[in-house]
Amino acid sequence: MFEGQPKGLWALAFANTGERFGYYTMLAVFILFLQANFGWSSGMAGVVYSSFLMLVYFLPLFGGIAADHFGYSKMVTIGVYIMFVGYALLSIPMGSGLIAIVAMAAALILVSFGTGLFKGNLQVMVGDLYNDPKYAAKRDSGFSLFYMLINVGAMFAPTAAIKIMKWAQTDLGMAEADSYHFAFAVACVSLIVSIAIYYLGRPTFKQVITSNKKKDDANTTETPTEKISPAETKERIVCLCLVFAVVIFFWMAFHQNGATLTFFARDYVATEASGLMAMEFDVLNLVFLILVVYGLFGIFQAVTNKARAINAILIAGGVAGLVYKYLNLEASVAVDAPIFQQFNPCFVVILTPVSIAIFGALAKKGKEPKAPVKIGLGMLVAAVAYLLMAFSSIGLPAPDPINPKHLADVTPNLLVSTYLILTFAELLLSPIGISFVSKVAPPQYKGMMMGGWFVATAVGNLLVFIPTLIWGQELYIVWGVLMLICLLAALFIFSIIKKLNRVA
């Protein structure tokens, strides 16, 4: 799984891991901060939350255009510095008045603009690593590994946010609304780590560092541009735009993890867990589980006794850790609403080798489905997730969007299961979609087309607010709307699958 990948993949992936850790630490508590600090309704908080997500994923379009002219590496580094200023501003407590709102808006714009320069262009650089023929067959698995590694940072983010907020409240005596700013400050530290990894790793990906100006760096090289006909260019762009239209609705559904699914966790899920269920909410237990899973895969794939021994040690360490934690388990543990956001990135890390193994086996038999088929299947799986939520919510009282209150004690495993299903959908759609864009985009428009992927994501993120506006209706209506949207999007992509497969 890890063999045969270009060395530059690891430096670029870990640089993104640091940035994503800070971003998701902030995002894990952001919508709750909006309600706690400003007293806004769920609908108003949802509009601000979705607007921020929209900007984060819309601005990579302009970041990509800029990079096509000035170079990807330069835009990546400038983006990190701009994000740092934004997070620093967001981490300063300013109360709940007009000045605080203006400062927050300015911070969100800076974070969005910096992300626009950083995120898409870094992924274009990852894609360019696979332009070398000896790595071409590893493109999809490479993007899956890249996606897995950046989710390692996201997995620890909710725990970091909760722990640092509780420390600020208990040790520093701060009010809850002010303690959120400490979670936002974590992002500043993570960006320092991210840019350090990027600079230290530059020698491993120097072949994809581009600039359209005269080179004054001996390590900087120009990547040759492939030429294709105008007709083929048009066909590729049309196909990419059709895929973009579908993924809009996936992100609308998926990013409910920070909106209505977080509201559900706060208002309906039991606030305590015990026994084996309690172990799910300690991120260290998830790490031990990951060690076991990767050890098992490693043993089956190992070709030497040394490799088998190393993987056996991983399994033994993971099992020992889980047994120790179980024997020292408290009678019950608190279940905080933001903690559920650790499960999606954890499942990404666990399921990535499963995904790579399944599709690798199919590829050997010549039966691996093409990227558009995987994307359509991803939409169907997402529909199943919200079918589960709709069915499980029958009989629960409707929520109060203005004055939220705890209304039930639903088992936490309902949300855990939902996140598991959504993660299956994500792995079928997101890394595969990014790989598809990097492969199909006309060479002269790579940055812009990768930006187009993020624009589609941005539109989907903007639409996240729609379910928050109907938060107050019966729950099965909220989840049913999301299920229907995913189902219709799947039917659309399968209706044009032949056209998309021609360029895949």
C-alpha positions in Angstrom: 0.0 0.0 0.0 2.8 2.4 1.0 5.3 1.1 -1.5 6.1 2.5 -4.9 4.8 6.0 -4.1 6.9 9.1 -5.0 8.8 10.5 -2.0 7.3 13.9 -2.4 3.9 12.5 -1.5 4.8 12.2 2.2 6.2 15.7 2.6 3.2 17.3 0.9 0.7 15.1 2.8 2.2 15.8 6.2 2.3 19.6 5.4 -1.4 19.4 4.7 -1.9 17.3 7.8 -0.7 20.1 10.0 -2.9 22.6 8.4 -6.0 20.4 8.5 -5.4 19.7 12.2 -5.8 23.4 13.0 -8.6 23.9 10.6 -10.7 21.1 12.0 -9.9 22.0 15.6 -11.5 25.4 14.9 -14.4 23.9 12.8 -15.3 21.3 15.5 -16.6 24.0 17.8 -17.3 26.9 15.4 -21.1 26.6 15.0 -21.5 26.0 18.8 -19.3 29.1 19.4 -21.6 31.2 17.2 -24.6 30.3 19.3 -22.8 30.5 22.7 -21.0 33.7 22.0 -23.5 35.7 20.0 -26.8 34.0 21.0 -27.8 33.4 17.4 -30.5 31.0 16.3 -29.5 27.7 14.7 -30.5 29.1 11.3 -28.4 32.2 11.7 -25.4 30.2 12.9 -25.9 27.8 10.0 -25.8 30.6 7.5 -22.5 32.0 8.9 -21.0 28.5 9.1 -22.0 27.5 5.6 -20.9 30.9 4.2 -17.5 30.3 5.7 -17.3 26.8 4.3 -18.3 28.2 0.9 -15.5 30.8 0.9 -12.9 28.2 2.0 -13.8 26.0 -1.0 -14.6 28.8 -3.5 -11.5 30.8 -3.3 -9.2 27.9 -4.5 -10.5 28.7 -8.0 -8.7 32.0 -7.9 -5.8 30.5 -6.1 -5.5 28.0 -8.9 -5.7 30.7 -11.6 -3.0 32.6 -9.7 -0.8 29.5 -9.4 -1.2 28.8 -13.2 0.6 32.2 -13.7 2.9 32.5 -10.7 3.7 29.0 -9.6 2.1 26.5 -7.2 4.7 26.5 -4.5 4.7 30.3 -4.1 0.9 30.4 -3.7 1.1 27.6 -1.2 3.5 29.4 1.1 1.8 32.8 0.8 -1.5 31.0 1.7 0.0 29.7 5.0 1.0 33.1 6.1 -2.4 34.6 5.4 -4.2 31.8 7.2 -1.9 32.4 10.2 -3.0 36.0 10.5 -6.7 35.0 10.2 -6.5 32.4 12.9 -4.5 34.8 15.2 -7.3 37.4 14.9 -10.0 34.8 15.5 -8.2 33.6 18.7 -8.5 37.0 20.4 -11.6 37.3 22.7 -13.6 40.4 21.9 -17.0 39.8 23.4 -20.2 39.7 21.5 -20.7 43.2 20.1 -20.3 44.7 16.7 -16.5 44.9 16.9 -16.4 41.2 17.7 -18.6 40.4 14.7 -16.5 42.5 12.4 -13.2 41.0 13.6 -14.6 37.5 13.2 -15.8 38.3 9.7 -12.3 39.6 8.8 -10.6 36.6 10.3 -12.9 34.2 8.4 -12.1 36.0 5.1 -8.4 35.8 5.8 -8.6 32.1 6.6 -10.7 31.5 3.5 -8.4 33.4 1.2 -5.3 31.7 2.6 -6.9 28.3 2.3 -7.8 29.2 -1.3 -4.1 29.7 -2.1 -2.9 26.6 -0.1 -5.3 23.7 -0.5 -6.0 23.3 -4.2 -2.5 24.1 -5.3 -0.9 21.7 -2.9 -3.1 18.9 -4.4 -2.2 19.9 -7.9 1.5 19.4 -6.9 0.6 16.0 -5.5 -1.1 15.1 -8.9 2.0 16.3 -10.8 4.1 13.8 -8.9 2.2 11.1 -10.9 3.0 12.5 -14.3 6.1 10.5 -14.2 5.2 7.3 -16.1 6.7 5.0 -13.4 4.1 6.4 -10.9 1.1 6.8 -13.2 -0.6 3.6 -12.1 -0.3 4.6 -8.5 -2.3 7.9 -8.9 -5.6 6.8 -7.3 -3.9 4.9 -4.4 -1.6 7.9 -4.0 -4.5 10.3 -3.6 -6.2 7.8 -1.2 -3.0 7.8 1.0 -2.8 11.6 0.8 -6.4 11.8 1.9 -5.8 9.4 4.7 -2.8 11.2 6.1 -4.5 14.6 6.2 -7.3 13.0 8.1 -4.9 12.0 10.8 -4.7 15.6 11.7 -8.5 16.0 11.6 -9.0 12.9 13.8 -7.2 14.6 16.8 -8.8 18.0 16.3 -12.1 17.5 18.2 -10.3 16.2 21.3 -7.8 19.0 21.1 -10.6 21.6 20.9 -12.5 20.0 23.9 -9.5 19.5 26.1 -8.1 23.0 25.6 -11.5 24.6 26.2 -12.0 22.7 29.4 -8.5 23.7 30.5 -9.3 27.3 29.9 -12.5 27.1 31.9 -11.2 25.1 34.8 -7.6 26.3 35.2 -8.0 29.8 34.0 -11.6 30.4 35.1 -12.7 31.7 31.7 -16.3 31.7 30.6 -17.4 29.1 28.0 -17.8 31.7 25.2 -14.2 33.0 25.8 -12.7 29.5 26.0 -13.6 28.8 22.3 -10.8 31.2 21.3 -8.2 28.9 22.8 -9.4 26.2 20.4 -9.0 28.7 17.5 -5.4 29.5 18.6 -4.4 25.9 18.2 -4.6 26.5 14.4 -1.8 29.1 14.6 0.6 26.5 16.1 -0.4 23.9 13.6 0.4 26.2 10.7 3.9 26.7 12.0 4.4 23.0 12.0 2.9 22.7 8.5 5.1 25.3 6.9 8.2 23.8 8.6 7.4 20.4 7.1 6.8 21.9 3.7 10.2 23.7 3.6 12.1 20.7 5.0 10.5 18.4 2.4 11.1 20.6 -0.7 14.0 18.4 -2.0 11.6 15.5 -2.3 9.1 17.3 -4.6 11.4 19.8 -6.4 10.3 18.3 -9.8 6.8 19.7 -9.4 7.7 23.2 -8.1 6.8 25.5 -10.9 7.2 29.2 -11.6 6.6 31.2 -14.8 9.2 33.7 -13.8 13.0 33.4 -14.3 14.3 30.7 -11.9 16.7 31.9 -9.3 16.5 28.7 -7.3 18.7 25.8 -8.4 16.1 23.3 -7.1 13.2 24.8 -9.1 12.3 23.2 -12.4 9.6 23.7 -15.0 7.1 20.9 -15.6 6.6 20.3 -19.3 3.1 20.9 -20.5 1.3 18.2 -22.6 -0.6 19.5 -25.7 -4.1 18.3 -26.5 -6.6 19.4 -29.2 -9.2 22.1 -28.6 -12.0 19.5 -29.1 -10.5 17.2 -26.5 -10.0 20.2 -24.2 -13.6 21.1 -24.5 -14.8 17.5 -23.9 -12.7 17.2 -20.7 -13.9 20.5 -19.3 -17.6 19.6 -20.0 -17.2 16.2 -18.3 -15.5 17.8 -15.3 -18.3 20.4 -15.0 -20.9 17.6 -15.0 -19.0 15.8 -12.1 -18.8 19.1 -10.3 -22.5 19.5 -10.5 -23.0 16.2 -8.8 -20.5 16.7 -6.0 -22.2 19.9 -5.0 -25.0 17.8 -3.4 -22.6 15.4 -1.7 -20.9 18.2 0.2 -24.2 19.7 1.1 -25.1 16.4 2.8 -21.6 15.5 4.1 -20.9 18.8 5.8 -23.9 18.5 8.0 -21.3 16.9 10.4 -20.6 20.4 11.6 -24.2 21.7 11.4 -27.4 19.6 11.9 -25.6 16.5 12.9 -23.8 18.5 15.6 -27.1 20.0 16.7 -28.5 16.4 16.9 -25.5 15.4 19.0 -26.1 18.3 21.4 -29.9 18.0 21.7 -30.6 14.3 21.3 -27.6 12.0 22.1 -27.0 10.7 25.6 -24.4 12.9 27.4 -22.7 9.9 29.0 -21.5 6.5 27.9 -20.2 3.5 29.7 -18.5 0.1 29.0 -17.1 -0.6 25.6 -19.1 2.3 24.1 -17.2 4.7 26.4 -14.0 3.6 24.8 -15.1 5.1 21.4 -14.8 8.6 22.8 -11.1 8.4 23.8 -9.0 9.2 20.7 -6.1 7.1 22.0 -8.3 4.0 21.8 -9.0 4.9 18.2 -5.2 5.1 17.6 -4.7 1.7 19.1 -7.4 0.3 16.9 -5.7 1.8 13.8 -2.5 0.1 14.8 -4.2 -3.2 14.9 -5.9 -2.7 11.5 -2.7 -1.6 9.8 -0.7 -4.4 11.5 -3.1 -7.0 10.1 -2.9 -5.5 6.6 0.9 -5.3 6.9 1.2 -9.0 7.9 -0.9 -10.1 4.9 1.2 -7.9 2.5 4.6 -8.5 4.0 7.1 -10.4 1.9 9.9 -10.7 4.6 10.0 -12.1 8.1 11.3 -8.7 9.4 8.2 -6.9 8.0 5.9 -9.5 9.5 7.6 -9.1 12.9 7.2 -5.3 12.8 3.5 -5.6 12.0 3.1 -8.2 14.7 4.5 -5.7 17.1 2.0 -3.1 15.9 -0.8 -5.5 16.5 0.4 -6.5 20.0 0.9 -2.9 20.9 -2.5 -1.9 19.8 -4.2 -4.8 21.6 -2.2 -4.2 24.7 -3.2 -0.5 24.7 -6.9 -1.4 24.2 -6.8 -3.9 27.1 -5.1 -1.5 29.4 -7.6 1.3 28.7 -10.5 -1.1 29.2 -9.2 -2.4 32.5 -8.8 1.2 33.7 -12.0 2.5 32.2 -14.1 4.9 34.3 -17.7 4.1 35.2 -18.9 6.6 32.7 -17.4 9.3 30.4 -18.9 12.5 29.2 -20.0 12.6 25.5 -19.6 16.2 24.2 -21.3 17.1 21.0 -18.0 18.1 19.1 -16.4 14.8 19.8 -18.4 13.0 17.2 -16.4 14.8 14.5 -13.4 12.6 15.3 -15.1 9.5 13.9 -15.1 10.5 10.2 -11.3 11.1 10.0 -10.7 8.0 12.1 -12.8 5.9 9.7 -11.0 7.5 6.8 -7.7 6.3 8.2 -9.0 2.8 9.0 -10.9 2.2 5.8 -8.3 3.6 3.3 -6.3 0.4 3.3 -9.5 -1.6 2.9 -10.5 0.6 -0.1 -7.1 0.3 -1.7 -7.0 -3.5 -1.2 -10.5 -4.0 -2.7 -9.9 -1.8 -5.7 -6.4 -3.2 -6.1 -7.8 -6.7 -6.3 -10.4 -5.6 -8.8 -7.8 -3.8 -10.9 -5.7 -7.0 -11.1 -8.8 -8.7 -12.5 -9.5 -5.8 -14.9 -12.8 -5.1 -13.1 -12.0 -1.9 -11.2 -14.8 0.6 -11.8 -13.8 3.9 -13.3 -13.8 7.1 -11.2 -17.3 8.3 -12.3 -18.8 5.0 -11.3 -17.2 5.3 -7.9 -18.5 8.8 -7.5 -22.1 7.6 -8.3 -21.8 4.8 -5.8 -20.6 7.3 -3.2 -23.8 9.3 -3.6 -25.9 6.2 -3.1 -24.0 5.3 0.1 -24.6 8.9 1.4 -28.3 8.4 0.8 -28.2 5.3 3.0 -26.6 7.3 5.9 -29.6 9.7 6.0 -32.1 6.9 5.5 -30.7 5.5 8.8 -31.0 8.9 10.5 -34.6 9.4 9.2 -35.7 5.9 10.3 -34.1 6.3 13.7 -35.5 9.7 14.4 -39.2 8.7 14.0 -40.9 9.4 17.3 -38.4 11.9 18.6 -39.7 15.4 19.5 -39.0 18.3 17.1 -36.0 20.5 18.1 -36.2 24.1 19.3 -34.0 26.2 16.8 -34.0 29.3 19.1 -33.5 27.9 22.6 -31.8 24.5 22.2 -32.3 22.0 24.9 -31.6 18.4 25.6 -34.6 16.4 24.4 -33.6 12.7 24.4 -30.9 10.2 25.2 -30.4 8.5 21.9 -27.5 6.0 21.8 -24.3 7.6 20.6 -23.8 4.7 18.3 -26.5 6.0 16.0 -24.3 9.0 15.0 -21.1 6.8 15.0 -22.8 4.5 12.5 -24.0 7.4 10.4 -20.4 8.8 10.3 -19.2 5.3 9.3 -21.5 5.2 6.3 -20.8 8.7 5.3 -17.1 7.9 5.4 -17.6 5.0 3.0 -19.3 7.5 0.7 -16.5 10.0 1.1 -13.8 7.6 0.2 -15.7 6.6 -3.0 -16.1 10.3 -3.9 -13.6 12.7 -2.6 -10.0 11.3 -3.1 -11.2 9.6 -6.3 -12.8 12.9 -7.5 -9.6 14.8 -6.8 -7.6 12.2 -8.7 -10.1 12.3 -11.6 -9.6 16.1 -11.8 -5.8 15.9 -11.8 -5.9 13.2 -14.5 -8.6 14.7 -16.8 -8.0 18.4 -16.5 -6.4 20.0 -19.6 -2.7 20.6 -18.8 -2.9 24.3 -19.3 -5.9 24.6 -17.0 -4.9 22.2 -14.1 -4.9 24.9 -11.5 -8.2 26.3 -12.6 -9.9 22.9 -12.9 -8.8 21.9 -9.5 -10.2 25.2 -8.3 -13.4 24.2 -10.1 -13.6 21.1 -7.9 -13.4 23.4 -4.9 -16.0 25.8 -6.3 -18.4 22.8 -6.6 -17.5 22.0 -3.0 -18.1 25.6 -2.1 -21.5 25.7 -3.5 -22.4 22.5 -1.7 -21.0 24.0 1.5 -23.1 27.1 1.0 -26.2 24.9 0.7 -25.4 23.4 4.1 -27.5 26.1 5.7 -30.7 24.9 4.1 -31.2 22.0 6.6 -30.4 24.4 9.5 -33.2 26.6 8.4 -35.7 23.7 8.6 -34.2 22.6 12.0 -37.3 22.9 14.1 -39.4 20.6 11.8 -39.8 16.9 12.5 -36.4 15.3 12.3 -37.3 12.7 9.7 -38.1 15.6 7.4 -34.6 17.1 7.8 -32.9 13.8 7.1 -35.4 12.8 4.4 -34.6 15.9 2.4 -30.9 15.1 2.5 -31.5 11.5 1.6 -33.6 12.4 -1.5 -31.0 14.9 -2.7 -28.2 12.3 -2.6 -30.4 9.8 -4.4 -31.3 12.2 -7.2 -27.6 13.1 -7.7 -26.7 9.5 -7.9 -29.3 8.9 -10.6 -28.1 11.8 -12.6 -24.4 10.7 -12.7 -25.4 7.2 -13.7 -27.5 8.6 -16.5 -24.4 10.2 -18.1 -21.9 7.6 -17.0 -20.9 6.6 -20.6 -19.9 10.1 -21.5 -17.8 10.5 -18.3 -16.1 7.1 -18.7 -14.8 8.1 -22.1 -12.4 10.6 -20.6 -11.7 8.7 -17.3 
